[in-house]
Amino acid sequence: MSSHNASALQVDWQVPLIGGIPADRHLLDGLPELVATVLAQLLERLPTYRQLPREQLTGELTRTIGHRIRALALAVRTGEVPAAEEFTAVREHAARRAEEGLPLEAVLLAHHLGLEVCWDRMTRTAGAGDTAALLVLHRLLLDHLRQLTAAAGAGYFEERRTMVDERNAARHALLTALLDGAPAEEAAARAGVRLPPAYAVLGLAVADHPDERADGVDRTVAGRRKLRRLRAELDHHTRQSSLTVLSAGGGLVLVPLDCRPDDVPDDRWRQLDDLLARTARAVGAPVLAGAAACEPYAVATAATLAYEVLEVAQAFGRPPGLYRLDDVLLEYQLTRPSHARPRLASLIEPLQDAGDLLATLRTHLAGGLNRRHTAGALHLHPNTVDYRLRRIAALTGLDPARPADLLRITAAIAAHDAEHA
């Protein structure tokens, strides 16, 4: 009850009489029987409690029930707010249930159920003249329940927050060990996970959400909202088994695989691609990823490759989705430093300062060399597209209409992009 009501009751409080007997005596007379009744109701109506060890049921839980009933009887007898130590014990009890993995609803319902049984015991002999006493008693029990559930909820969430912080720290230490190429078995044990045969290593790039570019919207807040949805979606679909280091713009994700790196079936890669599509819908922004599979000791090397594949996919304007090295083999090779790369890039250098010719060439290649598609994409007349293609051929000596020149054009664009990255 409130401190105001408590101080008033201390002056003129009278123990409610139910059936002519002080309400607290209904609780204390035959206390062992009442404890047994509460415990039996918990086991019958809350299945989670049936899974607790017998030693805990007959020991700690039985003692706790008895303590709560005596504390309630004291509150009924005095009309006073229970001592602070009482609610400290409630918090500690709830924290232990959180550590054991009991759901919060079961912990809170246990308090409701206990008071329900006590109410039934105190009021079973109530008569027609006990209405006023019942109202006073009901108000006191509701206030007592409010304080119990507040203390239990606070204790439960405090423990869960501590557990989450410790879990995240342990998982971060495991990810750090994997990226450092250090032995990770001990870090995995501390994180409570078993190292898988392999990881799918994903380097993510997440585009801006529209809110991040909207006038008058705090870009940081919008980015954090996007990041929260990104983490939640990845955790949900990987059952929180993945290891991640993420920011609003992307990051690194390690998804456990149950097979060797060379044996990952195509279906598994398609599932990961679908995961990225669902994640993109959840965050409201396109997601692009480079991917590689590796054994745990090779995560650092695989992460480097995943990010290189991602960079190639970005440079060549690939649509959102997941890409492996096999998906960008030619582009990847052409963008690696070599003596040939500058010379390849020079083949289309004449287009660099020739207006829209280079953009037209890129669009024409991306559209499958269909002049009408190119015209529609650039909002041009098809004849204008033909004119520009002839200009490209005249300036470079490479004609997109000649099959023999297509490979050199593609290679030259890849080299050009790598040289100007």
C-alpha positions as CSV (number, residue, x, y, z in Angstrom):
1,M,0.0,0.0,0.0
2,S,1.1,3.6,-0.3
3,S,3.1,5.2,2.4
4,H,0.2,7.6,3.2
5,N,-2.2,4.7,3.6
6,A,0.3,2.8,5.7
7,S,0.8,5.6,8.1
8,A,-2.9,6.1,8.5
9,L,-3.5,2.4,9.2
10,Q,-0.7,2.3,11.8
11,V,-2.9,4.6,13.9
12,D,-6.3,2.8,13.7
13,W,-5.6,-0.5,12.1
14,Q,-7.7,-3.4,13.2
15,V,-7.0,-6.9,12.0
16,P,-9.9,-7.9,9.7
17,L,-12.0,-10.6,11.3
18,I,-13.3,-13.3,9.0
19,G,-15.8,-15.7,10.5
20,G,-15.0,-14.2,13.8
21,I,-11.2,-15.1,13.6
22,P,-8.4,-12.7,12.8
23,A,-7.5,-13.1,9.2
24,D,-3.8,-13.7,10.0
25,R,-4.7,-16.7,12.1
26,H,-6.3,-18.3,9.1
27,L,-2.8,-18.2,7.5
28,L,-0.7,-19.2,10.5
29,D,-2.9,-21.9,12.0
30,G,-2.0,-25.1,10.1
31,L,0.8,-23.3,8.1
32,P,2.4,-26.6,6.9
33,E,-0.9,-27.6,5.3
34,L,-1.3,-24.3,3.6
35,V,2.3,-24.4,2.3
36,A,1.6,-27.9,0.9
37,T,-1.6,-26.6,-0.8
38,V,0.3,-23.7,-2.5
39,L,3.0,-26.0,-3.7
40,A,0.5,-28.5,-5.1
41,Q,-1.3,-25.7,-6.9
42,L,2.0,-24.5,-8.4
43,L,2.8,-27.9,-9.7
44,E,-0.7,-28.4,-11.1
45,R,-1.2,-25.1,-12.8
46,L,2.3,-24.1,-13.8
47,P,3.9,-26.9,-15.8
48,T,7.3,-25.2,-15.7
49,Y,7.5,-25.8,-11.9
50,R,7.0,-29.5,-12.5
51,Q,10.4,-29.6,-14.2
52,L,12.3,-28.3,-11.2
53,P,14.5,-30.8,-9.3
54,R,12.7,-32.5,-6.4
55,E,15.4,-31.3,-4.0
56,Q,14.5,-27.7,-5.0
57,L,10.8,-28.3,-4.6
58,T,11.0,-29.8,-1.1
59,G,13.8,-27.5,0.0
60,E,14.2,-23.9,-1.2
61,L,10.7,-23.5,-2.8
62,T,8.9,-25.0,0.2
63,R,10.8,-22.7,2.6
64,T,10.2,-19.7,0.3
65,I,6.4,-20.3,0.3
66,G,6.3,-20.6,4.1
67,H,8.3,-17.3,4.4
68,R,6.0,-15.5,2.0
69,I,2.9,-16.7,3.9
70,R,4.3,-15.6,7.2
71,A,5.2,-12.2,5.7
72,L,1.7,-11.8,4.4
73,A,0.2,-12.8,7.8
74,L,2.4,-10.1,9.4
75,A,1.1,-7.5,6.9
76,V,-2.5,-8.5,7.6
77,R,-1.9,-8.3,11.4
78,T,-0.1,-4.9,11.4
79,G,-1.4,-3.2,8.3
80,E,2.2,-2.1,7.6
81,V,4.2,-2.2,4.5
82,P,6.5,-5.3,4.7
83,A,10.2,-4.6,5.6
84,A,12.6,-3.8,2.8
85,E,14.4,-7.1,3.5
86,E,11.3,-8.9,2.4
87,F,11.4,-7.5,-1.1
88,T,15.1,-8.0,-1.3
89,A,14.4,-11.7,-0.8
90,V,11.7,-11.5,-3.5
91,R,14.2,-10.0,-5.9
92,E,16.9,-12.6,-5.1
93,H,14.4,-15.4,-5.5
94,A,13.3,-14.1,-8.9
95,A,16.9,-13.6,-10.0
96,R,17.6,-17.3,-9.2
97,R,14.6,-18.4,-11.3
98,A,15.9,-16.2,-14.2
99,E,19.3,-17.8,-13.9
100,E,17.7,-21.3,-14.0
101,G,15.8,-20.3,-17.2
102,L,12.2,-20.2,-15.8
103,P,10.1,-17.8,-17.9
104,L,9.1,-14.5,-16.3
105,E,5.4,-15.2,-16.6
106,A,5.7,-18.4,-14.5
107,V,7.6,-16.5,-11.8
108,L,5.0,-13.7,-11.6
109,L,2.0,-16.1,-11.8
110,A,3.5,-18.0,-8.9
111,H,3.0,-14.9,-6.7
112,H,-0.5,-14.5,-8.0
113,L,-1.3,-18.1,-7.4
114,G,0.1,-18.1,-3.9
115,L,-2.0,-15.1,-2.9
116,E,-5.0,-16.6,-4.5
117,V,-4.7,-19.7,-2.3
118,C,-4.1,-17.6,0.8
119,W,-7.2,-15.5,0.0
120,D,-9.3,-18.6,-0.4
121,R,-8.0,-19.9,3.0
122,M,-8.8,-16.6,4.8
123,T,-12.3,-16.2,3.3
124,R,-13.7,-19.7,3.3
125,T,-15.6,-19.1,6.5
126,A,-16.7,-15.5,5.7
127,G,-20.3,-14.7,6.6
128,A,-22.8,-12.0,5.6
129,G,-21.4,-9.6,8.2
130,D,-17.8,-9.8,6.9
131,T,-18.2,-7.6,3.9
132,A,-16.4,-4.6,5.2
133,A,-13.5,-6.8,6.5
134,L,-13.3,-8.5,3.2
135,L,-13.0,-5.2,1.3
136,V,-10.1,-4.1,3.6
137,L,-8.4,-7.4,3.3
138,H,-8.8,-7.4,-0.5
139,R,-7.3,-4.0,-0.8
140,L,-4.3,-5.0,1.4
141,L,-3.7,-8.2,-0.7
142,L,-3.8,-6.3,-4.0
143,D,-1.3,-3.8,-2.7
144,H,0.9,-6.6,-1.4
145,L,0.7,-8.3,-4.8
146,R,1.7,-5.1,-6.6
147,Q,4.8,-4.8,-4.5
148,L,5.7,-8.5,-4.8
149,T,5.4,-8.5,-8.6
150,A,7.3,-5.2,-8.9
151,A,10.2,-6.6,-6.8
152,A,10.1,-10.0,-8.6
153,G,10.1,-8.4,-12.1
154,A,13.0,-6.1,-11.2
155,G,15.0,-8.9,-9.8
156,Y,14.3,-11.1,-12.8
157,F,15.2,-8.5,-15.4
158,E,18.3,-7.4,-13.5
159,E,19.6,-11.0,-13.6
160,R,18.6,-11.5,-17.3
161,R,20.4,-8.3,-18.2
162,T,23.6,-9.5,-16.4
163,M,23.3,-12.9,-18.2
164,V,22.9,-11.2,-21.6
165,D,25.9,-8.9,-20.9
166,E,28.0,-11.9,-19.9
167,R,26.8,-14.0,-22.9
168,N,27.5,-11.1,-25.3
169,A,31.0,-10.6,-23.8
170,A,31.8,-14.3,-24.1
171,R,30.5,-14.5,-27.7
172,H,32.5,-11.4,-28.6
173,A,35.6,-13.0,-27.2
174,L,35.0,-16.1,-29.3
175,L,34.5,-14.0,-32.4
176,T,37.7,-12.1,-31.6
177,A,39.7,-15.4,-31.2
178,L,38.4,-16.7,-34.5
179,L,39.3,-13.5,-36.4
180,D,42.7,-13.5,-34.7
181,G,43.3,-17.1,-35.9
182,A,43.9,-18.0,-32.2
183,P,42.8,-21.4,-30.7
184,A,39.1,-20.9,-30.0
185,E,38.0,-24.0,-28.1
186,E,38.4,-22.4,-24.7
187,A,36.6,-19.2,-25.8
188,A,33.8,-21.4,-27.3
189,A,33.4,-23.3,-24.0
190,R,33.1,-20.0,-22.1
191,A,30.5,-18.8,-24.5
192,G,28.6,-22.1,-24.1
193,V,28.8,-23.1,-27.7
194,R,30.5,-25.9,-29.6
195,L,32.6,-25.0,-32.6
196,P,30.9,-26.2,-35.8
197,P,32.7,-28.1,-38.6
198,A,32.5,-24.8,-40.6
199,Y,31.2,-21.3,-40.7
200,A,29.5,-19.4,-43.5
201,V,31.3,-16.0,-43.2
202,L,29.1,-13.1,-44.5
203,G,30.4,-9.6,-45.1
204,L,27.3,-7.4,-45.2
205,A,26.6,-4.0,-46.7
206,V,23.2,-2.5,-45.6
207,A,22.0,0.5,-47.6
208,D,20.5,3.5,-45.9
209,H,16.9,3.3,-44.7
210,P,14.8,6.1,-46.3
211,D,14.5,7.6,-42.8
212,E,18.2,8.0,-42.7
213,R,18.0,10.4,-45.6
214,A,14.8,12.2,-44.7
215,D,14.8,15.8,-43.8
216,G,14.2,16.5,-40.1
217,V,14.9,12.9,-39.0
218,D,17.8,12.2,-36.7
219,R,20.0,10.0,-38.8
220,T,21.6,8.4,-35.7
221,V,18.2,7.3,-34.3
222,A,17.1,6.0,-37.7
223,G,20.3,4.0,-38.0
224,R,20.0,2.5,-34.6
225,R,16.4,1.4,-35.3
226,K,17.6,-0.2,-38.5
227,L,20.5,-1.9,-36.6
228,R,18.1,-3.2,-33.9
229,R,15.9,-4.8,-36.6
230,L,18.9,-6.2,-38.4
231,R,20.1,-8.0,-35.2
232,A,16.7,-9.2,-34.3
233,E,16.1,-10.7,-37.7
234,L,19.5,-12.5,-37.9
235,D,19.1,-13.8,-34.3
236,H,15.6,-15.1,-35.1
237,H,16.4,-16.9,-38.2
238,T,19.7,-18.4,-37.0
239,R,18.3,-19.2,-33.6
240,Q,20.9,-16.9,-32.0
241,S,23.6,-19.3,-33.1
242,S,25.4,-16.8,-35.3
243,L,28.3,-14.6,-34.2
244,T,28.0,-11.0,-35.3
245,V,29.7,-7.6,-35.2
246,L,27.3,-5.2,-36.8
247,S,26.7,-1.5,-37.4
248,A,24.0,0.4,-39.2
249,G,26.0,0.1,-42.4
250,G,26.6,-3.7,-42.2
251,G,29.2,-5.9,-40.7
252,L,30.3,-9.5,-40.3
253,V,28.2,-12.5,-39.6
254,L,29.4,-16.1,-38.9
255,V,26.7,-18.7,-39.4
256,P,27.5,-22.2,-38.2
257,L,27.4,-25.0,-40.8
258,D,27.0,-28.7,-40.1
259,C,29.3,-29.9,-42.9
260,R,32.8,-29.3,-44.2
261,P,33.4,-26.1,-46.2
262,D,33.8,-27.9,-49.5
263,D,30.6,-29.8,-48.9
264,V,28.1,-27.0,-48.4
265,P,25.1,-27.8,-50.5
266,D,23.6,-25.3,-52.9
267,D,20.4,-25.4,-50.9
268,R,22.2,-24.1,-47.9
269,W,23.5,-21.1,-49.8
270,R,20.0,-20.4,-51.2
271,Q,18.7,-20.5,-47.6
272,L,21.3,-17.9,-46.6
273,D,20.3,-15.8,-49.6
274,D,16.7,-16.0,-48.6
275,L,17.7,-15.0,-45.1
276,L,19.3,-11.8,-46.5
277,A,16.1,-11.1,-48.5
278,R,14.0,-11.5,-45.3
279,T,16.4,-9.3,-43.4
280,A,16.3,-6.6,-46.1
281,R,12.5,-6.6,-45.8
282,A,12.6,-6.4,-42.0
283,V,15.1,-3.4,-42.0
284,G,13.5,-1.6,-44.9
285,A,16.8,-1.4,-46.8
286,P,18.7,-3.5,-49.4
287,V,21.3,-5.9,-48.1
288,L,24.3,-7.1,-50.2
289,A,26.7,-9.7,-48.9
290,G,29.9,-11.4,-49.9
291,A,30.2,-15.0,-48.5
292,A,32.8,-17.7,-48.0
293,A,32.8,-21.0,-46.1
294,C,35.7,-22.1,-44.0
295,E,36.7,-24.2,-41.0
296,P,36.9,-22.3,-37.7
297,Y,40.7,-21.8,-37.8
298,A,40.4,-20.1,-41.2
299,V,37.8,-17.5,-40.3
300,A,40.2,-14.5,-40.7
301,T,41.1,-15.5,-44.3
302,A,37.5,-16.2,-45.2
303,A,36.4,-12.8,-43.8
304,T,38.9,-11.1,-46.0
305,L,37.7,-13.0,-49.0
306,A,34.0,-12.3,-48.2
307,Y,34.7,-8.6,-48.0
308,E,36.6,-8.7,-51.3
309,V,33.7,-10.4,-53.0
310,L,31.4,-7.8,-51.5
311,E,33.5,-5.0,-52.9
312,V,33.5,-6.6,-56.3
313,A,29.7,-7.0,-56.2
314,Q,29.3,-3.4,-55.2
315,A,31.7,-2.1,-57.8
316,F,29.8,-3.9,-60.6
317,G,26.4,-2.8,-59.4
318,R,25.1,-6.3,-58.6
319,P,21.6,-6.3,-57.1
320,P,21.0,-7.1,-53.4
321,G,21.6,-10.7,-52.3
322,L,24.4,-13.1,-51.4
323,Y,27.5,-13.6,-53.7
324,R,30.3,-16.1,-53.4
325,L,33.6,-16.0,-55.3
326,D,32.1,-18.3,-58.0
327,D,29.5,-15.7,-58.7
328,V,32.0,-13.0,-59.5
329,L,35.1,-15.0,-60.7
330,L,35.9,-13.0,-63.8
331,E,35.2,-9.6,-62.1
332,Y,37.2,-10.6,-59.1
333,Q,40.2,-11.7,-61.1
334,L,40.2,-8.6,-63.3
335,T,40.1,-6.3,-60.3
336,R,43.2,-7.9,-58.7
337,P,46.4,-5.9,-59.1
338,S,48.6,-7.0,-62.1
339,H,50.6,-5.6,-64.9
340,A,47.7,-6.2,-67.3
341,R,45.1,-4.3,-65.3
342,P,46.2,-0.7,-66.2
343,R,46.5,-1.7,-69.9
344,L,43.0,-3.2,-69.8
345,A,41.7,0.0,-68.2
346,S,43.2,2.1,-70.8
347,L,41.1,0.5,-73.5
348,I,38.1,2.4,-72.5
349,E,39.9,5.5,-71.1
350,P,38.8,7.5,-74.2
351,L,35.2,7.3,-72.8
352,Q,36.1,8.7,-69.4
353,D,35.6,12.3,-70.6
354,A,33.2,11.6,-73.4
355,G,29.9,12.6,-71.8
356,D,27.5,9.8,-71.2
357,L,29.2,7.2,-73.4
358,L,30.6,5.1,-70.5
359,A,27.3,5.1,-68.7
360,T,25.5,4.1,-71.9
361,L,28.0,1.2,-72.4
362,R,27.4,0.0,-68.8
363,T,23.6,0.1,-69.2
364,H,23.8,-1.6,-72.6
365,L,25.8,-4.5,-71.2
366,A,23.6,-4.8,-68.1
367,G,20.5,-5.0,-70.3
368,G,21.8,-7.9,-72.4
369,L,22.8,-5.7,-75.4
370,N,19.1,-4.9,-76.1
371,R,19.0,-1.4,-77.6
372,R,15.4,-0.9,-76.8
373,H,16.0,-1.8,-73.1
374,T,19.0,0.6,-73.1
375,A,16.9,3.4,-74.7
376,G,14.1,2.9,-72.1
377,A,16.6,2.8,-69.2
378,L,18.3,6.0,-70.3
379,H,15.1,7.7,-71.6
380,L,16.6,8.0,-75.1
381,H,15.4,7.3,-78.6
382,P,16.8,3.9,-79.9
383,N,18.5,5.9,-82.7
384,T,20.4,7.9,-80.1
385,V,21.6,4.6,-78.5
386,D,22.8,3.4,-81.9
387,Y,24.7,6.7,-82.4
388,R,26.4,6.4,-79.0
389,L,27.4,2.8,-79.6
390,R,29.0,3.8,-82.9
391,R,30.9,6.6,-81.1
392,I,32.1,4.1,-78.5
393,A,33.4,1.8,-81.2
394,A,35.1,4.7,-83.0
395,L,36.8,6.0,-79.8
396,T,37.9,2.7,-78.4
397,G,38.1,0.3,-81.4
398,L,35.8,-2.0,-79.4
399,D,32.4,-2.7,-80.9
400,P,29.7,-4.0,-78.4
401,A,27.9,-5.5,-81.4
402,R,31.0,-7.8,-82.1
403,P,30.9,-10.9,-79.9
404,A,34.7,-11.1,-80.1
405,D,35.0,-7.6,-78.4
406,L,32.5,-8.3,-75.6
407,L,35.0,-10.1,-73.3
408,R,37.6,-7.3,-73.8
409,I,35.0,-4.6,-73.1
410,T,33.8,-6.4,-69.9
411,A,37.4,-6.9,-68.7
412,A,38.3,-3.3,-69.5
413,I,35.3,-1.9,-67.5
414,A,36.3,-4.2,-64.5
415,A,39.9,-3.0,-64.7
416,H,38.8,0.6,-65.1
417,D,36.6,0.4,-62.0
418,A,39.4,-1.2,-60.0
419,E,42.0,1.4,-61.1
420,H,39.6,4.3,-60.1
421,A,38.3,2.7,-56.9
